Amino acid sequence: MQQYSIMGNNSRTSEASVKGVFQNEMHHYAPDLEGFLTTCEKNYLLAKKIIDMLGGLKEKGEQFRFGLALNSEELGIIEVRLVESSRYTSTVVFHQVHPSTEWLPGTQFSVCLYHDACLAEVIEFQGCRNVEPAYQYPNSAMMQCDEKRQHNLFLYEWLLFCMANGCDLKAIPVGQQGGQQGRPKE
């Protein structure tokens, strides 16, 4: 068996690097469960940190917004909304809205937080739901063989980006004035 790393040697992304295993010459992808769960653990920690910095989401429908900027350039607004909540799981939507570019769709993740296992998994990305753990490639939907893994790795990198570039963080409950200001505390 041969292992391939898609993330490269970049020190920032190598932490999120998860390897899949390609078996034999036909390139059948076998998911790396340990790596996938590691990414889901990191996603849970980052998502919880962002939600807790915003004051926590306790009631269904509760929503917060904060700004995102890089090098003094506004990158939009991040909306965090609690869709469902139960004793062991919560479903949260993270949505990046680009106010100045209507032609560019905002990034949107629906994430299930498994509180008992401390894992967070992407259950919907940009309207794409029910993604299989592995696909034969090529396929009619043109999904990558590791599409589910890639969605979760992208969430990890996106949450890291939000943490690092939320310098103008303003947690404002939707429909209220005021809020917290300042750089996110780690």
N, CA, C and O of each residue as an XYZ file, in Angstrom:
744
protein
N       0.843     -1.191      0.000
C       0.000      0.000      0.000
C       0.878      1.241      0.000
O       1.936      1.280      0.628
N       0.411      2.251     -0.721
C       1.127      3.485     -0.815
C       0.285      4.583     -0.176
O      -0.934      4.603     -0.353
N       0.920      5.508      0.573
C       0.175      6.594      1.198
C       0.517      7.900      0.521
O       1.666      8.135      0.146
N      -0.491      8.758      0.364
C      -0.327     10.058     -0.264
C      -0.837     11.131      0.685
O      -1.870     10.955      1.329
N      -0.116     12.238      0.771
C      -0.584     13.385      1.542
C      -0.922     14.494      0.561
O      -0.076     14.902     -0.234
N      -2.135     14.976      0.612
C      -2.583     16.012     -0.307
C      -2.189     17.393      0.198
O      -2.087     18.329     -0.596
N      -1.964     17.540      1.508
C      -1.752     18.852      2.103
C      -0.351     19.406      1.865
O      -0.163     20.612      2.021
N       0.646     18.595      1.495
C       1.992     19.088      1.268
C       2.768     19.242      2.560
O       2.384     18.701      3.597
N       3.871     19.990      2.489
C       4.762     20.127      3.643
C       4.624     21.462      4.343
O       5.413     21.753      5.242
N       3.668     22.276      3.977
C       3.453     23.554      4.633
C       3.206     23.313      6.114
O       2.332     22.526      6.478
N       3.971     23.988      6.976
C       3.875     23.728      8.419
C       2.500     24.062      8.968
O       2.040     23.404      9.901
N       1.828     25.071      8.413
C       0.508     25.441      8.911
C      -0.536     24.373      8.578
O      -1.385     24.048      9.408
N      -0.468     23.832      7.366
C      -1.470     22.863      6.968
C      -1.060     21.433      7.269
O      -1.901     20.534      7.252
N       0.239     21.201      7.548
C       0.647     19.823      7.821
C      -0.012     19.311      9.100
O      -0.204     18.105      9.258
N      -0.363     20.229     10.023
C      -1.072     19.827     11.228
C      -2.422     19.219     10.879
O      -2.894     18.310     11.563
N      -3.052     19.725      9.804
C      -4.356     19.222      9.394
C      -4.230     18.063      8.407
O      -5.230     17.493      7.971
N      -2.983     17.723      8.061
C      -2.779     16.694      7.048
C      -3.293     15.345      7.515
O      -2.934     14.854      8.585
N      -4.128     14.773      6.698
C      -4.687     13.465      6.981
C      -4.463     12.642      5.730
O      -4.766     13.093      4.626
N      -3.936     11.442      5.891
C      -3.597     10.639      4.724
C      -4.660      9.599      4.449
O      -5.201      8.973      5.360
N      -4.943      9.432      3.187
C      -5.809      8.353      2.746
C      -4.932      7.282      2.125
O      -3.803      7.558      1.719
N      -5.423      6.111      2.053
C      -4.643      5.010      1.522
C      -5.242      4.578      0.198
O      -6.440      4.306      0.109
N      -4.402      4.513     -0.839
C      -4.828      4.012     -2.133
C      -4.344      2.574     -2.244
O      -3.155      2.293     -2.092
N      -5.277      1.667     -2.510
C      -4.942      0.257     -2.568
C      -4.839     -0.187     -4.014
O      -5.653      0.210     -4.847
N      -3.865     -0.992     -4.311
C      -3.541     -1.612     -5.591
C      -3.534     -0.625     -6.752
O      -3.675      0.580     -6.544
N      -3.375     -1.117     -7.944
C      -3.229     -0.285     -9.137
C      -4.529      0.394     -9.569
O      -4.479      1.357    -10.334
N      -5.697     -0.078     -9.102
C      -6.965      0.520     -9.534
C      -7.294      1.785     -8.743
O      -8.304      2.430     -9.023
N      -6.480      2.152     -7.776
C      -6.657      3.370     -6.990
C      -7.989      3.425     -6.263
O      -8.693      4.432     -6.333
N      -8.340      2.365     -5.573
C      -9.526      2.374     -4.722
C      -9.139      3.070     -3.420
O      -8.202      2.653     -2.739
N      -9.854      4.113     -3.087
C      -9.553      4.904     -1.900
C     -10.156      4.245     -0.672
O     -11.332      3.881     -0.672
N      -9.359      4.092      0.368
C      -9.835      3.586      1.649
C      -9.635      4.703      2.677
O      -8.495      5.098      2.924
N     -10.697      5.219      3.279
C     -10.571      6.339      4.216
C      -9.666      6.001      5.396
O      -9.647      4.870      5.883
N      -8.925      6.996      5.839
C      -8.085      6.889      7.018
C      -8.930      7.343      8.212
O      -9.023      8.541      8.482
N      -9.539      6.403      8.922
C     -10.477      6.732      9.999
C      -9.795      7.489     11.131
O     -10.365      8.440     11.665
N      -8.595      7.086     11.502
C      -7.886      7.760     12.595
C      -7.616      9.224     12.246
O      -7.816     10.111     13.075
N      -7.167      9.470     11.028
C      -6.912     10.848     10.598
C      -8.188     11.661     10.509
O      -8.204     12.836     10.876
N      -9.262     11.045     10.023
C     -10.544     11.731      9.921
C     -11.046     12.143     11.308
O     -11.499     13.271     11.503
N     -10.959     11.219     12.266
C     -11.414     11.530     13.626
C     -10.545     12.604     14.269
O     -11.049     13.427     15.034
N      -9.258     12.610     13.974
C      -8.367     13.658     14.487
C      -8.804     15.020     13.962
O      -8.856     15.991     14.717
N      -9.118     15.095     12.677
C      -9.600     16.356     12.097
C     -10.913     16.776     12.750
O     -11.101     17.954     13.052
N     -11.823     15.829     12.973
C     -13.109     16.134     13.615
C     -12.917     16.606     15.057
O     -13.668     17.459     15.530
N     -11.921     16.063     15.760
C     -11.615     16.533     17.118
C     -11.129     17.973     17.083
O     -11.556     18.793     17.896
N     -10.240     18.288     16.146
C      -9.733     19.656     16.014
C     -10.857     20.616     15.642
O     -10.923     21.734     16.153
N     -11.742     20.174     14.748
C     -12.890     21.017     14.373
C     -13.768     21.308     15.583
O     -14.247     22.430     15.750
N     -13.980     20.299     16.428
C     -14.809     20.482     17.621
C     -14.175     21.528     18.551
O     -14.856     22.436     19.028
N     -12.873     21.392     18.801
C     -12.198     22.327     19.700
C     -12.262     23.759     19.166
O     -12.533     24.689     19.924
N     -12.016     23.940     17.874
C     -12.064     25.285     17.293
C     -13.489     25.847     17.272
O     -13.701     27.012     17.609
N     -14.456     25.027     16.881
C     -15.850     25.495     16.846
C     -16.323     25.886     18.242
O     -16.955     26.927     18.417
N     -16.018     25.054     19.232
C     -16.413     25.367     20.615
C     -15.732     26.641     21.098
O     -16.352     27.448     21.791
N     -14.468     26.829     20.743
C     -13.741     28.022     21.168
C     -14.399     29.273     20.583
O     -14.585     30.264     21.290
N     -14.747     29.232     19.312
C     -15.401     30.386     18.673
C     -16.777     30.626     19.292
O     -17.124     31.764     19.607
N     -17.550     29.576     19.466
C     -18.896     29.712     20.051
C     -18.811     30.241     21.473
O     -19.595     31.110     21.854
N     -17.870     29.732     22.267
C     -17.715     30.204     23.645
C     -17.260     31.655     23.696
O     -17.688     32.402     24.576
N     -16.390     32.072     22.759
C     -15.956     33.477     22.720
C     -17.131     34.393     22.398
O     -17.155     35.550     22.818
N     -18.103     33.874     21.654
C     -19.276     34.669     21.304
C     -20.316     34.691     22.413
O     -21.352     35.343     22.281
N     -20.049     33.994     23.490
C     -20.993     33.968     24.599
C     -21.815     32.701     24.647
O     -22.686     32.562     25.506
N     -21.557     31.776     23.745
C     -22.272     30.502     23.738
C     -23.610     30.598     23.034
O     -24.246     31.652     23.011
N     -24.021     29.495     22.466
C     -25.330     29.387     21.825
C     -26.135     28.392     22.639
O     -25.765     27.222     22.737
N     -27.233     28.849     23.222
C     -27.986     28.001     24.136
C     -29.365     27.619     23.619
O     -29.850     26.522     23.897
N     -29.997     28.510     22.874
C     -31.365     28.265     22.413
C     -31.419     28.108     20.902
O     -30.701     28.787     20.168
N     -32.275     27.208     20.453
C     -32.473     26.984     19.018
C     -32.804     28.306     18.336
O     -33.651     29.060     18.815
N     -32.143     28.584     17.229
C     -32.377     29.814     16.486
C     -31.482     30.964     16.910
O     -31.404     31.972     16.209
N     -30.804     30.834     18.045
C     -29.906     31.893     18.507
C     -28.770     32.061     17.509
O     -28.251     31.081     16.973
N     -28.383     33.321     17.260
C     -27.404     33.609     16.226
C     -26.506     34.753     16.656
O     -26.955     35.691     17.315
N     -25.235     34.674     16.283
C     -24.280     35.746     16.518
C     -23.561     36.044     15.213
O     -23.497     35.203     14.317
N     -23.023     37.253     15.121
C     -22.234     37.679     13.964
C     -20.945     38.297     14.457
O     -20.897     38.906     15.526
N     -19.892     38.132     13.659
C     -18.648     38.858     13.932
C     -17.959     39.160     12.608
O     -18.155     38.474     11.605
N     -17.138     40.219     12.642
C     -16.431     40.641     11.440
C     -15.173     39.828     11.217
O     -14.623     39.237     12.146
N     -14.728     39.806      9.976
C     -13.513     39.103      9.592
C     -12.712     40.043      8.705
O     -13.240     40.583      7.733
N     -11.440     40.241      9.033
C     -10.599     41.149      8.260
C      -9.195     40.587      8.151
O      -8.726     39.869      9.035
N      -8.530     40.923      7.055
C      -7.141     40.513      6.826
C      -6.406     41.702      6.248
O      -6.805     42.244      5.217
N      -5.320     42.114      6.915
C      -4.527     43.264      6.460
C      -5.401     44.492      6.219
O      -5.288     45.148      5.184
N      -6.255     44.791      7.161
C      -7.160     45.944      7.125
C      -8.219     45.863      6.034
O      -8.933     46.838      5.803
N      -8.336     44.743      5.370
C      -9.374     44.576      4.354
C     -10.495     43.716      4.919
O     -10.263     42.602      5.389
N     -11.717     44.247      4.868
C     -12.867     43.508      5.382
C     -13.181     42.328      4.470
O     -13.301     42.480      3.254
N     -13.311     41.149      5.079
C     -13.602     39.935      4.324
C     -15.031     39.470      4.512
O     -15.413     38.405      4.027
N     -15.809     40.252      5.205
C     -17.210     39.911      5.372
C     -17.591     39.691      6.819
O     -16.856     40.026      7.747
N     -18.753     39.122      6.970
C     -19.347     38.848      8.273
C     -19.503     37.343      8.410
O     -19.901     36.663      7.463
N     -19.190     36.829      9.582
C     -19.413     35.422      9.885
C     -20.649     35.344     10.769
O     -20.719     35.975     11.824
N     -21.620     34.559     10.322
C     -22.822     34.320     11.117
C     -22.737     32.909     11.684
O     -22.431     31.960     10.962
N     -23.006     32.777     12.969
C     -23.001     31.480     13.646
C     -24.391     31.300     14.248
O     -24.826     32.100     15.076
N     -25.091     30.231     13.819
C     -26.481     30.037     14.239
C     -26.689     28.611     14.738
O     -26.246     27.647     14.113
N     -27.372     28.496     15.878
C     -27.728     27.192     16.428
C     -29.023     26.731     15.779
O     -30.057     27.387     15.908
N     -28.965     25.589     15.072
C     -30.129     25.058     14.368
C     -30.869     24.049     15.229
O     -32.097     24.084     15.315
N     -30.133     23.156     15.862
C     -30.716     22.125     16.724
C     -29.809     21.912     17.925
O     -28.597     22.116     17.848
N     -30.403     21.506     19.023
C     -29.611     21.208     20.202
C     -30.296     20.122     21.018
O     -31.502     20.165     21.257
N     -29.502     19.156     21.435
C     -29.982     18.113     22.336
C     -28.874     17.849     23.352
O     -27.852     18.536     23.358
N     -29.078     16.870     24.192
C     -28.123     16.605     25.257
C     -26.729     16.264     24.718
O     -25.725     16.717     25.267
N     -26.667     15.471     23.652
C     -25.378     14.991     23.157
C     -24.926     15.612     21.844
O     -23.762     15.460     21.476
N     -25.800     16.301     21.128
C     -25.420     16.890     19.847
C     -26.008     18.283     19.682
O     -27.010     18.644     20.299
N     -25.351     19.041     18.835
C     -25.861     20.348     18.400
C     -25.546     20.482     16.921
O     -24.520     19.993     16.447
N     -26.432     21.147     16.198
C     -26.156     21.467     14.802
C     -26.015     22.974     14.699
O     -26.914     23.724     15.080
N     -24.880     23.407     14.180
C     -24.552     24.822     14.074
C     -24.246     25.131     12.619
O     -23.595     24.345     11.931
N     -24.723     26.293     12.149
C     -24.407     26.753     10.798
C     -23.421     27.901     10.910
O     -23.657     28.871     11.630
N     -22.311     27.782     10.188
C     -21.324     28.851     10.045
C     -21.470     29.371      8.619
O     -21.370     28.604      7.661
N     -21.709     30.682      8.479
C     -21.936     31.262      7.157
C     -21.127     32.535      7.020
O     -21.253     33.448      7.835
N     -20.298     32.598      5.995
C     -19.536     33.812      5.713
C     -20.265     34.591      4.633
O     -20.472     34.095      3.525
N     -20.654     35.819      4.965
C     -21.395     36.686      4.051
C     -20.440     37.741      3.519
O     -19.739     38.399      4.288
N     -20.414     37.901      2.207
C     -19.584     38.915      1.563
C     -20.487     40.081      1.151
O     -21.112     40.017      0.093
N     -20.571     41.132      1.951
C     -21.528     42.196      1.655
C     -21.231     42.977      0.380
O     -22.161     43.479     -0.252
N     -19.970     43.096     -0.019
C     -19.650     43.930     -1.180
C     -19.643     43.148     -2.493
O     -19.553     43.751     -3.563
N     -19.734     41.832     -2.432
C     -19.697     41.036     -3.659
C     -20.902     40.106     -3.707
O     -20.856     38.979     -3.214
N     -21.964     40.591     -4.300
C     -23.189     39.803     -4.401
C     -23.022     38.606     -5.334
O     -23.739     37.615     -5.194
N     -22.096     38.680     -6.274
C     -21.894     37.607     -7.240
C     -21.143     36.427     -6.638
O     -21.155     35.333     -7.202
N     -20.487     36.639     -5.494
C     -19.715     35.574     -4.858
C     -20.541     34.948     -3.740
O     -20.851     35.619     -2.756
N     -20.903     33.671     -3.875
C     -21.692     33.049     -2.807
C     -20.869     32.921     -1.537
O     -19.666     32.664     -1.589
N     -21.513     33.098     -0.414
C     -20.828     32.977      0.861
C     -20.535     31.521      1.199
O     -21.263     30.617      0.788
N     -19.477     31.310      1.941
C     -19.124     29.973      2.403
C     -20.088     29.578      3.504
O     -20.325     30.356      4.428
N     -20.647     28.377      3.419
C     -21.585     27.927      4.448
C     -21.358     26.462      4.790
O     -21.317     25.591      3.922
N     -21.213     26.226      6.095
C     -21.062     24.883      6.640
C     -22.197     24.618      7.614
O     -22.518     25.485      8.427
N     -22.808     23.453      7.554
C     -23.651     22.956      8.640
C     -22.801     21.907      9.340
O     -22.299     20.974      8.713
N     -22.648     22.073     10.642
C     -21.731     21.230     11.400
C     -22.474     20.587     12.554
O     -23.182     21.265     13.298
N     -22.315     19.277     12.705
C     -22.880     18.570     13.844
C     -21.792     18.434     14.900
O     -20.735     17.857     14.647
N     -22.064     18.974     16.093
C     -21.142     18.857     17.223
C     -21.607     17.703     18.093
O     -22.720     17.725     18.621
N     -20.757     16.695     18.244
C     -21.053     15.539     19.089
C     -20.362     15.797     20.429
O     -19.162     15.560     20.565
N     -21.124     16.287     21.423
C     -20.538     16.719     22.693
C     -19.977     15.561     23.503
O     -18.973     15.729     24.196
N     -20.598     14.397     23.433
C     -20.113     13.255     24.210
C     -18.792     12.722     23.651
O     -17.959     12.239     24.418
N     -18.585     12.795     22.360
C     -17.354     12.299     21.735
C     -16.362     13.427     21.452
O     -15.225     13.163     21.060
N     -16.779     14.682     21.647
C     -15.954     15.861     21.352
C     -15.484     15.864     19.899
O     -14.298     16.040     19.620
N     -16.431     15.668     18.977
C     -16.157     15.660     17.542
C     -17.102     16.634     16.849
O     -18.229     16.839     17.301
N     -16.649     17.230     15.758
C     -17.487     18.084     14.926
C     -17.309     17.637     13.480
O     -16.187     17.555     12.979
N     -18.427     17.350     12.816
C     -18.393     16.834     11.453
C     -19.241     17.711     10.545
O     -20.342     18.119     10.917
N     -18.728     17.999      9.355
C     -19.492     18.744      8.360
C     -20.603     17.830      7.844
O     -20.336     16.747      7.321
N     -21.851     18.279      7.997
C     -22.967     17.486      7.470
C     -23.541     18.113      6.208
O     -24.295     17.467      5.479
N     -23.186     19.373      5.945
C     -23.585     20.030      4.702
C     -22.584     21.133      4.402
O     -22.212     21.903      5.287
N     -22.151     21.204      3.149
C     -21.230     22.252      2.716
C     -21.735     22.812      1.394
O     -21.864     22.082      0.411
N     -22.019     24.113      1.375
C     -22.496     24.791      0.177
C     -23.703     24.081     -0.445
O     -23.825     24.019     -1.668
N     -24.583     23.552      0.387
C     -25.786     22.884     -0.102
C     -25.579     21.419     -0.454
O     -26.536     20.729     -0.807
N     -24.351     20.934     -0.366
C     -24.054     19.534     -0.666
C     -24.163     18.731      0.634
O     -23.390     18.928      1.571
N     -25.136     17.828      0.664
C     -25.461     17.069      1.872
C     -25.294     15.574      1.621
O     -25.242     15.141      0.469
N     -25.212     14.796      2.671
C     -25.123     13.332      2.589
C     -23.947     12.865      1.740
O     -24.110     12.039      0.842
N     -22.787     13.386      2.023
C     -21.576     13.012      1.298
C     -21.071     11.678      1.846
O     -20.966     11.487      3.058
N     -20.767     10.780      0.946
C     -20.250      9.460      1.332
C     -18.803      9.579      1.793
O     -18.099     10.504      1.386
N     -18.344      8.642      2.649
C     -16.949      8.682      3.099
C     -15.947      8.420      1.974
O     -14.812      8.891      2.042
N     -16.348      7.678      0.946
C     -15.448      7.386     -0.169
C     -16.264      7.194     -1.442
O     -17.374      6.664     -1.415
N     -15.694      7.630     -2.541
C     -16.316      7.476     -3.857
C     -15.348      6.789     -4.798
O     -14.133      6.942     -4.679
N     -15.894      6.031     -5.733
C     -15.089      5.559     -6.844
C     -14.848      6.776     -7.728
O     -15.717      7.641     -7.839
N     -13.714      6.849     -8.337
C     -13.421      7.992     -9.186
C     -12.979      7.501    -10.546
O     -12.127      6.616    -10.625
N     -13.523      8.039    -11.609
C     -14.530      9.093    -11.696
C     -15.925      8.568    -11.365
O     -16.178      7.363    -11.376
N     -16.822      9.511    -11.070
C     -18.211      9.158    -10.781
C     -19.123     10.207    -11.399
O     -18.659     11.277    -11.793
N     -20.413      9.910    -11.488
C     -21.354     10.803    -12.176
C     -21.517     12.152    -11.472
O     -21.805     13.151    -12.131
N     -21.343     12.204    -10.164
C     -21.478     13.462     -9.423
C     -20.173     14.268     -9.418
O     -20.134     15.392     -8.917
N     -19.109     13.688     -9.978
C     -17.778     14.310    -10.013
C     -17.260     14.665     -8.617
O     -16.606     15.690     -8.425
N     -17.562     13.808     -7.658
C     -17.028     13.958     -6.306
C     -15.608     13.384     -6.283
O     -15.304     12.413     -6.975
N     -14.761     13.994     -5.485
C     -13.432     13.432     -5.288
C     -13.563     12.156     -4.468
O     -14.553     11.977     -3.759
N     -12.590     11.279     -4.554
C     -12.684     10.007     -3.828
C     -12.746     10.233     -2.323
O     -13.276      9.393     -1.597
N     -12.210     11.361     -1.839
C     -12.187     11.670     -0.406
C     -12.940     12.966     -0.100
O     -12.491     13.757      0.729
N     -14.057     13.186     -0.748
C     -14.818     14.432     -0.638
C     -15.177     14.781      0.812
O     -15.041     15.935      1.218
N     -15.627     13.810      1.583
C     -16.018     14.059      2.980
C     -14.815     14.543      3.799
O     -14.928     15.482      4.587
N     -13.682     13.901      3.606
C     -12.454     14.304      4.305
C     -12.073     15.726      3.923
O     -11.680     16.522      4.776
N     -12.191     16.045      2.633
C     -11.830     17.385      2.178
C     -12.755     18.449      2.771
O     -12.286     19.532      3.120
N     -14.040     18.174      2.892
C     -14.971     19.126      3.515
C     -14.547     19.410      4.954
O     -14.538     20.562      5.387
N     -14.196     18.357      5.691
C     -13.810     18.526      7.094
C     -12.449     19.196      7.243
O     -12.251     19.977      8.173
N     -11.509     18.905      6.346
C     -10.225     19.611      6.370
C     -10.412     21.088      6.047
O      -9.764     21.944      6.649
N     -11.298     21.390      5.097
C     -11.555     22.786      4.757
C     -12.188     23.516      5.942
O     -11.835     24.662      6.221
N     -13.120     22.863      6.643
C     -13.702     23.473      7.840
C     -12.604     23.791      8.852
O     -12.585     24.877      9.431
N     -11.697     22.852      9.061
C     -10.592     23.065     10.006
C      -9.772     24.298      9.606
O      -9.514     25.167     10.439
N      -9.368     24.375      8.348
C      -8.562     25.513      7.897
C      -9.353     26.813      7.960
O      -8.796     27.858      8.297
N     -10.648     26.764      7.640
C     -11.494     27.947      7.672
C     -11.674     28.448      9.104
O     -11.622     29.653      9.350
N     -11.889     27.518     10.060
C     -12.017     27.918     11.469
C     -10.706     28.514     11.984
O     -10.726     29.494     12.728
N      -9.570     27.933     11.595
C      -8.269     28.508     11.963
C      -8.146     29.928     11.413
O      -7.678     30.830     12.108
N      -8.567     30.120     10.167
C      -8.522     31.433      9.543
C      -9.395     32.421     10.309
O      -8.990     33.560     10.542
N     -10.586     31.989     10.700
C     -11.485     32.850     11.484
C     -10.849     33.235     12.818
O     -10.944     34.383     13.251
N     -10.204     32.269     13.461
C      -9.547     32.558     14.742
C      -8.395     33.541     14.562
O      -8.236     34.465     15.360
N      -7.600     33.347     13.526
C      -6.420     34.177     13.307
C      -6.759     35.566     12.783
O      -6.013     36.510     13.041
N      -7.861     35.721     12.054
C      -8.169     36.985     11.390
C      -9.440     37.638     11.890
O      -9.976     38.538     11.244
N      -9.922     37.191     13.032
C     -11.081     37.833     13.650
C     -10.649     39.006     14.491
O     -11.191     39.223     15.575
N      -9.657     39.791     14.001
C      -9.105     40.896     14.785
C     -10.141     41.963     15.097
O     -10.019     42.662     16.103
N     -11.150     42.100     14.261
C     -12.215     43.060     14.509
C     -13.458     42.343     15.009
O     -14.580     42.679     14.631
N     -13.244     41.357     15.858
C     -14.343     40.523     16.327
C     -15.359     41.354     17.086
O     -15.025     42.055     18.041
N     -16.612     41.262     16.644
C     -17.726     41.918     17.322
C     -18.829     40.890     17.432
O     -19.500     40.579     16.448
N     -19.013     40.371     18.610
C     -20.070     39.380     18.818
C     -21.356     40.120     19.149
O     -21.502     40.662     20.245
N     -22.262     40.143     18.226
C     -23.517     40.863     18.410
C     -24.662     39.891     18.193
O     -24.857     39.406     17.078
N     -25.422     39.597     19.239
C     -26.605     38.768     19.004
C     -27.502     39.453     17.983
O     -27.729     40.660     18.070
N     -28.004     38.713     17.038
C     -28.835     39.282     15.983
C     -30.060     39.934     16.606
O     -30.742     39.338     17.440
N     -30.330     41.178     16.184
C     -31.480     41.908     16.700
C     -31.160     42.757     17.915
O     -32.051     43.414     18.452
N     -29.894     42.763     18.371
C     -29.508     43.558     19.533
C     -28.378     44.504     19.153
O     -27.704     44.292     18.145
N     -28.170     45.526     19.937
C     -27.073     46.457     19.741
C     -25.988     46.137     20.738
O     -26.235     45.493     21.758
N     -24.778     46.590     20.439
C     -23.654     46.385     21.366
C     -22.995     45.054     21.128
O     -23.192     44.419     20.092
N     -22.207     44.634     22.103
C     -21.523     43.352     21.979
C     -20.103     43.446     22.468
O     -19.685     44.483     22.982
N     -19.361     42.379     22.314
C     -17.967     42.337     22.723
C     -17.108     42.825     21.575
O     -17.436     42.616     20.407
N     -16.006     43.478     21.914
C     -15.068     43.904     20.904
C     -13.685     43.460     21.311
O     -13.407     43.259     22.494
N     -12.824     43.308     20.333
C     -11.436     42.953     20.631
C     -11.020     41.687     19.932
O     -11.822     41.006     19.293
N      -9.752     41.390     20.068
C      -9.172     40.198     19.449
C      -9.594     38.957     20.229
O      -9.668     38.997     21.457
N      -9.869     37.860     19.535
C     -10.241     36.615     20.236
C      -9.120     36.174     21.160
O      -7.952     36.201     20.773
N      -9.455     35.776     22.351
C      -8.488     35.271     23.320
C      -8.346     33.776     23.120
O      -9.334     33.063     22.938
N      -7.103     33.306     23.155
C      -6.880     31.870     23.002
C      -6.630     31.208     24.318
O      -6.422     29.996     24.370
